[in-house]
Amino acid sequence: QVQLQESGPGLVKPSQTLSLTCTVSGGSITTNSAYWSWIRQPPGKGLEWMGTITYSGSSYYSPSLKSRTSISRDTSKNQFTLQLTSVTPEDTAVYYCARSQFLIVKITSRTAFGSWGQGTQVTVSS
């Protein structure tokens, strides 16, 4: 069974770049038809899709975050990474990585993603 684990700093200062890594075990990120996403949930709000990198290395981003978001991967380490630039306190959230078998750009149910990381709290504050 595929398992995902997020890692990265829990506190980021405003205007800095947030960088998180998702380490995948139990399966390869290059497995055919595997889509690897970053999702966040701000306090008191719903789940927000941020972006996806596919098994072939293509990437897709939320239009509202596209100018600040980059997702890359390291196939040798079986990891994919999120970078979010110019963060503000509004970027404070629990950040999740997740796997699906097709591209999901609007999250209506957590079950659409077959596997989730446990989530990591990121706070943007000076």
DSSP file with accessible surface (Angstrom, degrees, kcal/mol):
  #  RESIDUE AA STRUCTURE BP1 BP2  ACC     N-H-->O    O-->H-N    N-H-->O    O-->H-N    TCO  KAPPA ALPHA  PHI   PSI    X-CA   Y-CA   Z-CA
    1    1 A Q              0   0  201      0, 0.0     2,-0.2     0, 0.0    26,-0.1   0.000 360.0 360.0 360.0 136.0    0.0    0.0    0.0
    2    2 A V        -     0   0   27     24,-0.1     2,-0.4    22,-0.1    24,-0.2  -0.471 360.0-168.9 -70.8 134.4    1.3    3.4   -0.9
    3    3 A Q  E     -A   25   0A 128     22,-2.9    22,-2.6    -2,-0.2     2,-0.4  -0.968   3.4-162.0-124.9 142.8    2.2    5.6    2.0
    4    4 A L  E     -A   24   0A  11    112,-0.5   114,-0.4    -2,-0.4     2,-0.4  -0.955   4.5-171.9-125.3 144.4    3.0    9.4    1.9
    5    5 A Q  E     -A   23   0A  87     18,-1.5    18,-2.6    -2,-0.4     2,-0.2  -0.962  11.8-148.2-141.0 121.0    4.8   11.5    4.4
    6    6 A E  E     +A   22   0A   6     -2,-0.4     2,-0.3    16,-0.2    16,-0.2  -0.566  19.1 178.8 -83.9 149.2    5.2   15.3    4.4
    7    7 A S  E     +A   21   0A  57     14,-2.1    14,-2.8    -2,-0.2   113,-0.1  -0.993  22.2  95.5-148.7 150.6    8.2   17.0    5.8
    8    8 A G  S    S-     0   0   43     -2,-0.3    12,-0.1    12,-0.2     2,-0.1  -0.879  70.8 -39.1 153.3 176.7    9.4   20.6    6.1
    9    9 A P        -     0   0   67      0, 0.0     3,-0.1     0, 0.0    10,-0.1  -0.363  35.8-151.3 -69.0 145.3    9.5   23.6    8.4
   10   10 A G  S    S+     0   0   40      1,-0.2   113,-2.8   112,-0.1     2,-0.4   0.616  82.5  48.8 -89.4 -13.0    6.5   24.3   10.6
   11   11 A L  E     +d  123   0B 113    111,-0.2     2,-0.4   113,-0.1   113,-0.2  -0.994  61.9 175.3-134.1 127.4    7.1   28.0   10.7
   12   12 A V  E     -d  124   0B   6    111,-2.7   113,-2.0    -2,-0.4     6,-0.1  -0.988  26.8-125.3-130.2 141.1    7.9   30.3    7.8
   13   13 A K    >   -     0   0  118     -2,-0.4     3,-1.9   111,-0.2    74,-0.2  -0.540  40.8 -87.1 -85.1 149.9    8.3   34.1    7.8
   14   14 A P  T 3  S+     0   0   44      0, 0.0    74,-0.2     0, 0.0    -1,-0.1  -0.244 113.3  21.1 -54.5 142.8    6.2   36.4    5.6
   15   15 A S  T 3  S+     0   0   96     72,-3.2    71,-0.6     1,-0.3    73,-0.1   0.180 102.0 111.9  80.2  -9.8    7.7   37.0    2.1
   16   16 A Q  S <  S-     0   0   95     -3,-1.9    71,-2.3    71,-0.2     2,-0.5  -0.223  74.2 -99.2 -83.3 177.2    9.8   33.8    2.4
   17   17 A T        -     0   0   68     68,-0.2     2,-0.4    69,-0.2    68,-0.2  -0.876  25.9-143.8-102.5 127.9    9.4   30.6    0.4
   18   18 A L  E     - B   0  84A   1     66,-3.1    66,-2.6    -2,-0.5     2,-0.4  -0.770  19.6-173.0 -86.9 130.4    7.6   27.6    1.8
   19   19 A S  E     + B   0  83A  42     -2,-0.4     2,-0.4    64,-0.2    64,-0.2  -0.985   6.7 173.4-131.0 122.0    9.2   24.3    0.8
   20   20 A L  E     - B   0  82A   1     62,-2.2    62,-3.0    -2,-0.4     2,-0.4  -0.966  14.6-153.2-127.2 145.5    7.7   20.9    1.6
   21   21 A T  E     -AB   7  81A  30    -14,-2.8   -14,-2.1    -2,-0.4     2,-0.5  -0.938   2.1-155.4-119.1 140.0    8.7   17.4    0.5
   22   22 A a  E     -AB   6  80A   0     58,-3.1    58,-1.9    -2,-0.4     2,-0.5  -0.971   9.8-158.2-113.8 118.8    6.5   14.4    0.2
   23   23 A T  E     -AB   5  79A  51    -18,-2.6   -18,-1.5    -2,-0.5     2,-0.4  -0.870   9.4-155.0 -99.1 127.8    8.3   11.0    0.5
   24   24 A V  E     +A    4   0A   6     54,-2.5     2,-0.3    -2,-0.5   -20,-0.2  -0.854  14.3 177.2-107.4 134.8    6.5    8.1   -1.0
   25   25 A S  E     +A    3   0A  55    -22,-2.6   -22,-2.9    -2,-0.4     3,-0.0  -0.926  60.1  37.7-130.7 156.2    6.9    4.5    0.0
   26   26 A G  S    S+     0   0   64     -2,-0.3     2,-0.3   -24,-0.2    -1,-0.1   0.537 117.5  32.7  83.9   5.8    5.2    1.3   -1.2
   27   27 A G  S    S-     0   0   29    -24,-0.1     2,-0.3    -3,-0.1   -24,-0.1  -0.903  84.5 -98.6 178.3 157.3    5.1    2.5   -4.8
   28   28 A S    >   -     0   0   44     -2,-0.3     3,-1.6     1,-0.1    -3,-0.1  -0.662  18.0-137.8 -92.9 142.8    6.9    4.5   -7.4
   29   29 A I  T 3  S+     0   0    2     -2,-0.3     5,-0.1     1,-0.3    -1,-0.1   0.619 106.3  59.5 -71.8  -9.1    6.0    8.1   -8.3
   30   30 A T  T 3  S+     0   0   66     45,-0.1    -1,-0.3    26,-0.1     3,-0.1   0.353  74.2 131.3 -98.3   5.8    6.5    7.1  -11.9
   31   31 A T  S X  S-     0   0   63     -3,-1.6     3,-1.4     1,-0.1    24,-0.2  -0.355  73.0 -92.9 -57.8 133.5    3.9    4.4  -11.8
   32   32 A N  T 3  S+     0   0  116      1,-0.3    -1,-0.1    23,-0.1     3,-0.1  -0.178 106.8   9.8 -52.8 134.4    1.6    4.8  -14.8
   33   33 A S  T 3  S+     0   0   52      1,-0.2     2,-0.5    -3,-0.1    -1,-0.3   0.756  90.0 140.3  65.4  29.5   -1.5    6.9  -14.1
   34   34 A A    <   -     0   0    0     -3,-1.4    21,-1.3    -5,-0.1     2,-0.5  -0.908  32.6-166.4-103.6 128.2   -0.3    8.1  -10.7
   35   35 A Y  E     -EF  54 100C  45     65,-2.7    65,-2.4    -2,-0.5     2,-0.5  -0.968   3.6-158.6-117.7 128.0   -1.1   11.7   -9.9
   36   36 A W  E     -EF  53  99C   2     17,-2.7    17,-2.9    -2,-0.5     2,-0.3  -0.919  17.8-176.4-116.3 119.6    0.7   13.3   -7.0
   37   37 A S  E     -EF  52  98C   0     61,-3.1    61,-2.1    -2,-0.5     2,-0.4  -0.782  26.6-141.0-121.5 156.7   -0.9   16.4   -5.4
   38   38 A W  E     +EF  51  97C   0     13,-2.5    12,-2.7    -2,-0.3    13,-1.4  -0.965  27.9 175.5-111.9 134.1   -0.5   19.1   -2.8
   39   39 A I  E     -EF  49  96C   0     57,-2.9    57,-3.9    -2,-0.4     2,-0.3  -0.965   8.2-164.8-136.5 145.5   -3.6   20.1   -0.9
   40   40 A R  E     -EF  48  95C  15      8,-2.4     8,-3.1    -2,-0.3    55,-0.2  -0.948  11.8-158.2-134.9 159.5   -4.0   22.5    2.0
   41   41 A Q  E     - F   0  94C  67     53,-2.3    53,-2.0    -2,-0.3     6,-0.2  -0.886  14.5-153.5-136.6 102.1   -6.6   23.3    4.6
   42   42 A P    >   -     0   0   17      0, 0.0     3,-2.3     0, 0.0    51,-0.2  -0.325  46.5 -72.5 -66.8 159.9   -6.5   26.7    6.2
   43   43 A P  T 3  S+     0   0   98      0, 0.0     3,-0.1     0, 0.0    49,-0.0  -0.289 118.8   1.9 -57.5 127.9   -8.0   27.0    9.7
   44   44 A G  T 3  S+     0   0   92      1,-0.2     2,-0.2    -3,-0.1    -3,-0.0   0.539 115.6  98.1  75.1   7.7  -11.8   26.9    9.6
   45   45 A K  S <  S-     0   0  144     -3,-2.3    -1,-0.2     1,-0.1     3,-0.1  -0.705  72.1 -98.8-122.8 174.9  -11.9   26.4    5.8
   46   46 A G        -     0   0   50     -2,-0.2     2,-0.2     1,-0.2    -1,-0.1  -0.169  52.0 -69.3 -85.3-179.2  -12.2   23.5    3.4
   47   47 A L        -     0   0   43     -6,-0.2     2,-0.5    60,-0.1    60,-0.3  -0.514  46.5-159.4 -73.2 137.2   -9.6   21.6    1.4
   48   48 A E  E     -E   40   0C  53     -8,-3.1    -8,-2.4    -2,-0.2     2,-0.3  -0.975  12.6-136.3-123.4 121.1   -7.9   23.5   -1.4
   49   49 A W  E     +E   39   0C  17     -2,-0.5   -10,-0.2    56,-0.2     3,-0.1  -0.605  24.0 176.5 -72.2 132.4   -6.2   21.8   -4.3
   50   50 A M  E     -     0   0C   0    -12,-2.7    12,-2.5     1,-0.4     2,-0.3   0.797  52.6 -48.0-105.4 -42.1   -2.8   23.5   -5.0
   51   51 A G  E     -EG  38  61C   0    -13,-1.4   -13,-2.5    10,-0.3    -1,-0.4  -0.956  42.9-132.7 175.4 168.5   -1.3   21.5   -7.7
   52   52 A T  E     -EG  37  60C   0      8,-2.7     8,-2.6    -2,-0.3     2,-0.4  -0.994   0.8-159.1-142.2 142.4   -0.3   18.1   -9.2
   53   53 A I  E     -EG  36  59C   7    -17,-2.9   -17,-2.7    -2,-0.3     6,-0.2  -0.985  26.3-140.4-119.3 134.8    2.6   16.4  -10.7
   54   54 A T  E >   -E   35   0C   4      4,-3.0     3,-1.8    -2,-0.4   -19,-0.2  -0.373  28.0 -98.1 -92.0 174.5    1.9   13.4  -12.8
   55   55 A Y  T 3  S+     0   0   65    -21,-1.3   -20,-0.1     1,-0.3   -23,-0.1   0.760 125.9  49.3 -59.1 -26.6    3.7   10.1  -13.2
   56   56 A S  T 3  S-     0   0   68    -22,-0.1    -1,-0.3     2,-0.1   -26,-0.1   0.470 123.3-102.5 -95.0  -2.8    5.3   11.4  -16.4
   57   57 A G  S <  S+     0   0   30     -3,-1.8     2,-0.1     1,-0.3    -2,-0.1   0.422  73.4 139.9  98.2  -0.3    6.5   14.7  -14.8
   58   58 A S        -     0   0   55     -5,-0.1    -4,-3.0     1,-0.0     2,-0.3  -0.482  37.4-150.4 -72.9 149.8    3.8   17.0  -16.1
   59   59 A S  E     -G   53   0C  51     -6,-0.2     2,-0.3    -2,-0.1    -6,-0.2  -0.930  14.6-171.1-128.3 149.4    2.5   19.6  -13.6
   60   60 A Y  E     -G   52   0C 103     -8,-2.6    -8,-2.7    -2,-0.3     2,-0.3  -0.987  10.3-163.1-136.2 142.6   -0.8   21.4  -13.1
   61   61 A Y  E     -G   51   0C  46     -2,-0.3   -10,-0.3   -10,-0.2     5,-0.1  -0.943  28.8-102.4-132.1 150.5   -1.5   24.3  -10.8
   62   62 A S    >>  -     0   0   13    -12,-2.5     4,-1.6    -2,-0.3     3,-1.5  -0.465  33.8-130.7 -62.5 133.1   -4.5   26.0   -9.2
   63   63 A P  T 34 S+     0   0  118      0, 0.0     4,-0.4     0, 0.0    -1,-0.1   0.853 106.8  56.3 -56.8 -34.0   -5.0   29.3  -11.2
   64   64 A S  T 34 S+     0   0   85      1,-0.2    -2,-0.1     2,-0.1   -14,-0.0   0.692 120.8  28.2 -73.1 -17.4   -5.2   31.2   -7.9
   65   65 A L  T X> S+     0   0    5     -3,-1.5     3,-2.1   -15,-0.1     4,-1.1   0.434  88.6 104.5-118.8  -3.4   -1.8   30.0   -6.8
   66   66 A K  G >< S+     0   0  136     -4,-1.6     3,-0.5     1,-0.3    -2,-0.1   0.827  76.8  56.1 -55.5 -37.9   -0.1   29.4  -10.1
   67   67 A S  G 34 S+     0   0  114     -4,-0.4    -1,-0.3     1,-0.2    -2,-0.1   0.699 119.0  32.8 -69.8 -17.1    2.1   32.5  -10.0
   68   68 A R  G <4 S+     0   0   54     -3,-2.1    17,-2.5    16,-0.1     2,-0.4   0.449 104.1  86.6-115.9  -1.9    3.6   31.4   -6.6
   69   69 A T  E <<  +C   84   0A  12     -4,-1.1     2,-0.4    -3,-0.5    15,-0.2  -0.830  40.6 171.5-114.4 140.9    3.6   27.6   -6.8
   70   70 A S  E     -C   83   0A  53     13,-2.2    13,-2.6    -2,-0.4     2,-0.5  -0.991   9.6-167.3-143.0 132.5    6.1   25.1   -8.2
   71   71 A I  E     +C   82   0A   7     -2,-0.4     2,-0.3    11,-0.2    11,-0.2  -0.991  16.4 166.4-120.6 128.7    6.0   21.3   -7.9
   72   72 A S  E     -C   81   0A  58      9,-2.0     9,-2.7    -2,-0.5     2,-0.3  -0.781  18.1-142.8-130.5 174.7    9.0   19.2   -8.8
   73   73 A R  E     -C   80   0A  81      7,-0.3     2,-0.4    -2,-0.3     7,-0.2  -0.968  12.3-152.6-143.0 156.6   10.1   15.6   -8.2
   74   74 A D  E >>> -C   79   0A  55      5,-2.8     5,-2.0    -2,-0.3     3,-0.8  -0.911  12.0-173.7-126.1  99.5   13.2   13.6   -7.5
   75   75 A T  T 345S+     0   0   78     -2,-0.4     3,-0.2     1,-0.2   -46,-0.2   0.801  82.4  61.7 -68.5 -26.4   12.6   10.1   -8.9
   76   76 A S  T 345S+     0   0  104      1,-0.2    -1,-0.2    -3,-0.1    -2,-0.0   0.799 115.7  32.9 -68.8 -26.9   15.8    8.8   -7.4
   77   77 A K  T <45S-     0   0  130     -3,-0.8    -1,-0.2     2,-0.2    -2,-0.2   0.417 106.7-124.9-104.4  -3.3   14.4    9.5   -3.9
   78   78 A N  T  <5 +     0   0   32     -4,-0.8   -54,-2.5     1,-0.2     2,-0.3   0.931  68.7 127.3  56.7  48.7   10.8    8.8   -4.8
   79   79 A Q  E   < -BC  23  74A  45     -5,-2.0    -5,-2.8   -56,-0.2     2,-0.3  -0.930  45.8-159.1-131.2 154.4    9.8   12.3   -3.6
   80   80 A F  E     -BC  22  73A   1    -58,-1.9   -58,-3.1    -2,-0.3     2,-0.4  -0.982  16.0-149.3-134.5 151.5    8.0   15.3   -4.8
   81   81 A T  E     -BC  21  72A  24     -9,-2.7    -9,-2.0    -2,-0.3     2,-0.4  -0.929   6.3-150.7-128.3 141.4    8.3   18.9   -3.5
   82   82 A L  E     -BC  20  71A   0    -62,-3.0   -62,-2.2    -2,-0.4     2,-0.4  -0.909  10.7-172.9-107.2 133.4    6.1   21.9   -3.2
   83   83 A Q  E     -BC  19  70A  86    -13,-2.6   -13,-2.2    -2,-0.4     2,-0.5  -0.997   2.2-177.4-124.5 128.6    7.5   25.4   -3.3
   84   84 A L  E     -BC  18  69A   0    -66,-2.6   -66,-3.1    -2,-0.4     3,-0.3  -0.982  15.6-154.1-124.9 115.9    5.2   28.4   -2.5
   85   85 A T        +     0   0   49    -17,-2.5   -68,-0.2    -2,-0.5   -69,-0.1  -0.398  64.5  17.8 -91.0 164.1    6.9   31.8   -2.8
   86   86 A S  S    S-     0   0   71    -71,-0.6    -1,-0.2     1,-0.1   -69,-0.2   0.883  82.1-163.9  49.0  52.3    6.1   35.1   -1.1
   87   87 A V        -     0   0    2    -71,-2.3   -72,-3.2    -3,-0.3   -71,-0.2  -0.285  11.1-170.3 -70.1 152.1    4.0   33.6    1.6
   88   88 A T    >   -     0   0   58    -74,-0.2     3,-2.6   -73,-0.1     4,-0.2  -0.834  45.3 -91.0-128.3 170.7    1.7   35.6    3.8
   89   89 A P  G >  S+     0   0   81      0, 0.0     3,-1.8     0, 0.0    35,-0.3   0.781 122.1  70.4 -56.3 -24.1   -0.2   34.7    7.0
   90   90 A E  G 3  S+     0   0  165      1,-0.3    -3,-0.0   -48,-0.1     0, 0.0   0.632  87.4  65.2 -68.4 -12.3   -3.1   33.6    4.7
   91   91 A D  G <  S+     0   0    3     -3,-2.6    -1,-0.3     2,-0.0     2,-0.3   0.439  71.9 121.1 -88.4   1.1   -1.0   30.7    3.6
   92   92 A T    <   +     0   0   26     -3,-1.8     2,-0.3    -4,-0.2    31,-0.2  -0.493  41.9 116.3 -63.9 127.2   -1.1   29.3    7.2
   93   93 A A  E    S- H   0 122C   0     29,-2.0    29,-2.8    -2,-0.3     2,-0.6  -0.979  71.9 -83.5-173.6 169.1   -2.7   25.8    6.8
   94   94 A V  E     -FH  41 121C  35    -53,-2.0   -53,-2.3    -2,-0.3     2,-0.5  -0.883  48.3-149.9 -89.0 126.4   -2.3   22.1    7.2
   95   95 A Y  E     -FH  40 120C   0     25,-3.0    25,-2.2    -2,-0.6     2,-0.3  -0.877  15.6-174.0-105.4 132.9   -0.6   20.9    4.1
   96   96 A Y  E     -F   39   0C  31    -57,-3.9   -57,-2.9    -2,-0.5     2,-0.4  -0.919  17.1-150.7-122.8 147.8   -1.2   17.5    2.7
   97   97 A a  E     +F   38   0C   0     -2,-0.3    20,-2.7   -59,-0.2     2,-0.3  -0.897  27.5 174.4-109.0 150.7    0.3   15.4   -0.1
   98   98 A A  E     -FI  37 116C   0    -61,-2.1   -61,-3.1    -2,-0.4     2,-0.4  -0.980  24.4-132.5-153.7 160.7   -2.0   12.8   -1.8
   99   99 A R  E     +FI  36 115C  39     16,-2.5    16,-1.4    -2,-0.3    15,-1.3  -0.937  24.2 168.6-121.4 139.1   -2.2   10.3   -4.6
  100  100 A S  E     -F   35   0C   2    -65,-2.4   -65,-2.7    -2,-0.4    13,-0.1  -0.893  39.3-126.2-138.2 173.2   -5.0    9.8   -7.1
  101  101 A Q  S    S+     0   0  136     11,-0.4     2,-0.3    -2,-0.3    12,-0.1   0.340  93.7  24.6-104.3   5.0   -5.5    7.9  -10.3
  102  102 A F  S    S-     0   0  118    -67,-0.1     2,-0.4   -48,-0.0   -67,-0.1  -0.963  98.8 -76.9-156.9 167.7   -6.6   10.9  -12.3
  103  103 A L        -     0   0   61     -2,-0.3     2,-0.5    -3,-0.1    -2,-0.0  -0.553  43.1-172.0 -74.1 126.3   -6.2   14.7  -12.2
  104  104 A I        +     0   0   12     -2,-0.4     3,-0.1     1,-0.1    -1,-0.0  -0.976  16.9 166.1-120.2 120.2   -8.4   16.3   -9.6
  105  105 A V  S    S+     0   0   85     -2,-0.5     2,-0.4     1,-0.3   -56,-0.2   0.518  71.2  45.0-111.3 -10.7   -8.6   20.1   -9.6
  106  106 A K  S    S-     0   0  165    -58,-0.1     2,-0.8     0, 0.0    -1,-0.3  -0.975  76.9-143.2-135.8 123.1  -11.7   20.5   -7.3
  107  107 A I        +     0   0   29     -2,-0.4     3,-0.1   -60,-0.3   -60,-0.1  -0.757  33.7 155.4 -93.8 113.2  -11.9   18.5   -4.1
  108  108 A T  S    S+     0   0  125     -2,-0.8     2,-0.3     1,-0.4    -1,-0.2   0.590  74.0  15.0-105.0 -17.5  -15.4   17.4   -3.3
  109  109 A S    >   -     0   0   47      1,-0.1     3,-1.4     0, 0.0    -1,-0.4  -0.971  61.7-135.3-157.6 139.5  -14.4   14.4   -1.2
  110  110 A R  G >  S+     0   0  105     -2,-0.3     3,-1.7     1,-0.3    -1,-0.1   0.796 103.0  70.2 -62.6 -27.5  -11.3   13.2    0.4
  111  111 A T  G 3  S+     0   0  121      1,-0.3    -1,-0.3    -3,-0.1     0, 0.0   0.630  77.2  78.1 -70.5 -11.1  -12.0    9.7   -0.9
  112  112 A A  G <  S+     0   0   35     -3,-1.4     2,-0.5   -12,-0.1   -11,-0.4   0.780  89.6  65.2 -65.9 -24.3  -11.3   10.9   -4.4
  113  113 A F  S <  S-     0   0    5     -3,-1.7   -13,-0.2    -4,-0.3     3,-0.1  -0.876  75.7-154.5 -99.2 128.5   -7.6   10.5   -3.4
  114  114 A G  S    S+     0   0   61    -15,-1.3     2,-0.4    -2,-0.5   -14,-0.2   0.802  76.9  26.0 -74.3 -29.2   -6.6    7.0   -2.6
  115  115 A S  E     -I   99   0C  18    -16,-1.4   -16,-2.5  -112,-0.0     2,-0.3  -0.998  64.5-174.3-139.9 142.7   -3.8    7.9   -0.3
  116  116 A W  E     -I   98   0C  50     -2,-0.4  -112,-0.5   -18,-0.2   -18,-0.2  -0.954  23.2-125.5-130.9 149.2   -3.0   10.8    1.9
  117  117 A G        -     0   0    4    -20,-2.7  -112,-0.2    -2,-0.3     3,-0.1  -0.385  38.5-105.6 -77.5 171.8   -0.1   11.9    4.0
  118  118 A Q        -     0   0  148   -114,-0.4  -113,-0.1     1,-0.1    -1,-0.1   0.688  60.9-117.0 -75.9 -16.1   -0.9   12.7    7.7
  119  119 A G        -     0   0   13    -22,-0.1     2,-0.4     1,-0.1   -23,-0.2   0.126  18.8-126.9  93.8 148.3   -0.5   16.4    7.0
  120  120 A T  E     -H   95   0C  29    -25,-2.2   -25,-3.0  -113,-0.1     2,-0.4  -0.999  16.8-126.8-135.0 131.8    1.9   19.0    8.3
  121  121 A Q  E     -H   94   0C  91     -2,-0.4     2,-0.5   -27,-0.2   -27,-0.2  -0.638  25.0-172.4 -77.9 128.6    1.0   22.3   10.0
  122  122 A V  E     -H   93   0C   0    -29,-2.8   -29,-2.0    -2,-0.4     2,-0.5  -0.991   1.6-168.3-122.4 125.1    2.7   25.3    8.4
  123  123 A T  E     -d   11   0B  52   -113,-2.8  -111,-2.7    -2,-0.5     2,-0.7  -0.943  10.4-152.4-113.5 130.9    2.3   28.7   10.1
  124  124 A V  E     +d   12   0B   4     -2,-0.5     2,-0.3   -35,-0.3  -111,-0.2  -0.918  41.9 130.0-103.7 112.9    3.4   31.9    8.4
  125  125 A S              0   0   58   -113,-2.0    -2,-0.1    -2,-0.7   -37,-0.0  -0.980 360.0 360.0-160.5 148.0    4.4   34.4   11.1
  126  126 A S              0   0  132     -2,-0.3  -113,-0.1  -113,-0.2    -1,-0.1   0.491 360.0 360.0 -86.8 360.0    7.2   36.8   11.9
